[in-house]
């Protein structure tokens, strides 16, 4: 009887949260899905059912959305790989028992505490493509150091501008990836490395055949977290480059056609597609984690 009362009390304690999540998360997802299948344009709601018309128009007739998909793929690849490489390299350096490790660990993680808006404003100045007397940021630094070959147009570059846009995101989240890798490295028993050294294995082979395989769960977790963050990037884009078609992303596109263009049906369709893309990344990872816990 006592256990039943405790369970009932515990359920009542979390019931407000369950109701809030049900209404403000899943309820709004359901409502947005309904709007994505409607012909709603303008201020007056129009729930006329049009099927998958809004989704088909995005992929077939909307050139801007096709640019969004290409930009998202480039941004995600550069962002995820950059964070993984820098995060792993930083973790390996900190794992060597350097003096002042806590200081450098905090220094690497600190950018994560800064909002994307602040990061975007700072990096907008750092990656200023202006030349001559208006030169500033990194280009001015390269000019003063005599490294003129590194001066470029940054985000104004037609082909790789979106890749340069990933640099601020890498700067902000590579420290977070470092913390994940450092925790994984500290979980590897020193006995494994010592045994490999006794058997004559080089440090490179220890890293390749022992450390990297044992860090695969960390790498998978980091890829999922970073991947879904890149899909939802909005504030960094707005703060760094503003509303540019060449550097457009699905989240910016969704905001503009929904609140500026009043095309609520198409905007809701983009938001649902973003939700699906995010779920494609997260759900397999959740299944993998749950199966591993069960085993």
C-alpha positions in Angstrom: 0.0 0.0 0.0 2.8 2.4 0.9 4.6 1.7 -2.4 1.3 2.4 -4.3 0.9 5.7 -2.5 4.5 6.7 -3.3 4.0 5.8 -7.0 0.8 7.8 -7.1 2.5 10.8 -5.5 5.4 10.6 -7.8 3.0 10.5 -10.8 1.1 13.5 -9.5 4.4 15.4 -9.1 5.4 14.9 -12.8 1.8 15.2 -14.2 2.1 19.0 -14.8 5.2 18.4 -16.8 3.6 15.6 -18.8 0.6 17.9 -19.6 2.9 20.8 -20.5 5.0 18.7 -22.8 2.0 17.1 -24.3 0.4 20.5 -25.1 3.4 22.7 -25.9 5.6 20.1 -27.7 3.6 17.3 -29.2 0.4 19.3 -29.5 2.1 22.0 -31.4 3.9 19.5 -33.6 0.6 18.0 -34.5 -0.9 21.4 -35.2 2.2 22.4 -37.4 1.8 19.1 -39.3 -1.8 19.9 -40.0 -0.9 23.4 -41.2 1.8 21.9 -43.5 -1.0 20.1 -45.4 -3.1 23.2 -45.7 -3.3 26.1 -48.2 -2.8 28.8 -45.5 -1.4 32.0 -47.1 -2.0 35.4 -45.5 -3.2 36.5 -42.2 -6.5 34.7 -42.3 -6.2 30.9 -41.5 -7.1 28.6 -44.4 -7.0 24.9 -43.4 -8.1 23.7 -46.9 -6.4 20.3 -47.2 -3.9 20.2 -50.1 -2.1 16.9 -49.3 1.6 16.9 -50.0 1.5 19.9 -52.3 3.6 22.1 -50.1 6.2 19.4 -49.7 6.4 18.7 -53.4 6.7 22.4 -54.3 9.7 22.7 -51.9 11.6 19.9 -53.6 10.5 20.4 -57.2 9.6 24.1 -57.7 11.5 25.9 -55.0 15.1 26.6 -56.1 15.8 28.3 -52.8 15.0 25.2 -50.8 17.3 23.2 -53.0 20.1 25.7 -52.2 19.2 25.3 -48.5 19.7 21.5 -48.7 23.1 21.8 -50.5 24.2 24.5 -47.9 23.1 22.4 -45.0 25.1 19.4 -46.3 28.3 21.4 -46.8 27.9 23.2 -43.4 27.2 19.9 -41.6 30.1 18.1 -43.0 32.6 20.9 -42.4 31.2 21.6 -38.9 31.0 18.0 -37.7 34.5 17.1 -39.1 36.1 20.3 -37.8 34.7 19.8 -34.2 35.6 16.1 -34.2 39.2 16.7 -35.3 39.9 19.7 -33.1 38.1 18.1 -30.2 40.0 14.9 -30.4 43.3 16.7 -30.9 42.7 18.9 -27.9 41.6 16.0 -25.7 44.8 14.1 -26.6 46.9 17.0 -25.7 45.1 17.5 -22.3 45.4 13.8 -21.6 49.2 14.0 -21.5 49.1 15.4 -17.9 50.1 19.0 -18.8 50.4 21.6 -16.1 47.5 23.9 -15.9 45.2 21.3 -17.4 42.1 22.7 -15.6 42.8 26.2 -17.0 43.1 25.0 -20.6 40.1 22.7 -20.2 38.0 25.7 -19.0 39.5 27.9 -21.8 38.5 25.4 -24.5 35.0 24.9 -23.1 34.3 28.7 -22.5 33.1 29.5 -26.0 30.2 27.2 -25.5 28.9 29.5 -22.8 28.6 32.3 -25.4 25.4 32.7 -27.4 25.4 32.2 -31.1 24.4 35.8 -31.6 27.5 37.1 -29.9 29.7 34.6 -31.7 28.1 35.6 -35.0 28.7 39.3 -34.4 32.4 38.8 -33.4 33.1 36.5 -36.3 31.3 38.8 -38.7 34.0 41.3 -37.9 36.8 38.8 -37.9 35.8 37.5 -41.4 35.2 40.9 -42.9 35.9 40.5 -46.6 36.6 44.3 -47.1 40.0 45.2 -48.6 42.2 48.3 -48.6 41.6 50.9 -45.9 38.5 49.1 -44.7 40.4 45.8 -44.0 39.8 44.4 -40.6 39.7 41.2 -38.6 41.7 38.2 -39.8 42.5 39.7 -43.2 44.1 42.7 -41.4 46.1 40.3 -39.1 47.3 38.4 -42.2 48.3 41.6 -43.9 50.3 42.8 -40.9 52.1 39.4 -40.6 52.9 39.4 -44.3 50.7 36.4 -45.0 48.8 37.9 -47.9 48.2 34.5 -49.4 45.7 33.8 -46.6 43.6 36.9 -47.2 40.3 36.0 -48.8 36.7 36.9 -49.1 35.5 34.5 -46.4 31.7 34.1 -46.5 31.5 36.2 -49.6 33.3 33.4 -51.6 30.7 32.1 -54.1 31.5 28.4 -53.7 32.9 27.9 -50.2 31.2 30.8 -48.3 29.0 28.3 -46.5 32.0 26.3 -45.4 33.6 29.4 -43.9 30.4 30.0 -42.1 31.0 26.8 -40.2 34.2 28.2 -38.7 32.5 30.2 -35.9 30.4 27.1 -35.1 33.5 25.0 -34.9 35.2 27.5 -32.6 32.2 27.5 -30.3 31.6 23.7 -30.0 35.0 22.1 -30.5 35.6 22.5 -26.8 32.4 20.6 -26.0 33.6 17.8 -28.3 37.0 18.0 -26.5 35.2 17.4 -23.1 33.4 14.4 -24.5 36.6 12.9 -25.9 38.6 13.7 -22.8 36.0 11.8 -20.7 36.3 8.9 -23.1 40.1 8.9 -22.9 40.0 8.9 -19.1 37.7 5.9 -19.1 40.3 3.8 -21.1 42.3 1.7 -18.6 46.0 2.5 -18.6 46.7 -1.3 -18.4 45.6 -1.7 -22.0 48.2 0.9 -23.2 50.9 -0.5 -21.0 50.3 -4.0 -22.2 50.5 -2.8 -25.9 53.7 -1.0 -25.2 55.2 -4.2 -23.6 54.2 -6.1 -26.7 56.2 -3.6 -28.8 53.3 -1.5 -30.2 54.2 2.0 -31.2 52.2 5.0 -29.9 50.6 5.4 -33.3 49.4 1.8 -33.4 48.1 2.2 -29.8 46.1 5.2 -30.9 44.9 3.5 -34.1 44.0 0.0 -32.8 43.1 0.7 -29.1 42.2 4.3 -28.4 40.2 5.0 -31.6 38.0 1.9 -31.4 37.2 2.5 -27.8 36.2 6.0 -28.6 33.7 5.0 -31.2 30.7 5.5 -28.9 31.9 9.0 -28.0 32.4 9.8 -31.7 28.9 8.5 -32.5 27.4 10.6 -29.7 29.3 13.7 -30.8 28.2 13.2 -34.4 24.6 12.9 -33.5 24.6 16.0 -31.2 26.6 18.2 -33.6 24.6 16.9 -36.6 21.2 17.8 -35.2 22.6 21.2 -34.1 23.8 22.0 -37.6 20.3 21.3 -39.0 18.7 23.9 -36.7 21.3 26.6 -37.2 19.5 30.0 -37.3 20.9 32.7 -35.0 24.5 32.1 -36.1 23.6 32.6 -39.8 21.5 35.7 -39.1 24.2 37.3 -36.9 27.1 36.4 -39.2 25.9 36.9 -42.8 22.3 38.1 -42.4 19.7 37.0 -45.0 21.7 36.0 -48.1 20.3 33.6 -50.6 23.7 32.1 -51.4 24.3 31.3 -47.7 20.6 30.5 -46.9 19.7 27.7 -44.5 16.3 25.9 -44.1 15.7 27.5 -40.7 16.2 31.0 -42.2 14.0 30.1 -45.2 11.3 28.9 -42.9 11.3 32.1 -40.8 11.2 34.4 -43.8 8.4 32.7 -45.8 6.3 32.2 -42.6 6.6 35.5 -40.9 7.7 37.8 -43.8 5.9 36.1 -46.7 2.9 34.8 -44.6 3.1 31.4 -46.4 2.2 29.5 -43.3 1.6 26.2 -45.1 5.0 26.1 -46.8 6.8 27.4 -43.6 5.1 24.6 -41.6 6.3 22.1 -44.2 9.9 23.2 -43.9 9.7 22.9 -40.1 8.3 19.4 -40.3 11.1 18.4 -42.7 13.6 19.8 -40.2 12.0 17.7 -37.5 12.2 14.6 -39.7 15.8 15.2 -40.6 16.7 15.6 -36.9 14.7 12.4 -36.0 16.6 10.5 -38.7 19.8 11.4 -36.8 18.6 10.9 -33.3 16.2 7.9 -33.3 18.7 5.4 -34.6 21.2 6.6 -32.0 18.6 6.2 -29.3 17.8 2.6 -30.4 21.5 1.8 -30.5 22.0 3.2 -26.9 18.9 1.4 -25.5 20.0 -1.9 -27.1 23.5 -1.5 -25.6 22.1 -0.8 -22.2 19.8 -3.9 -22.4 22.8 -6.1 -23.3 
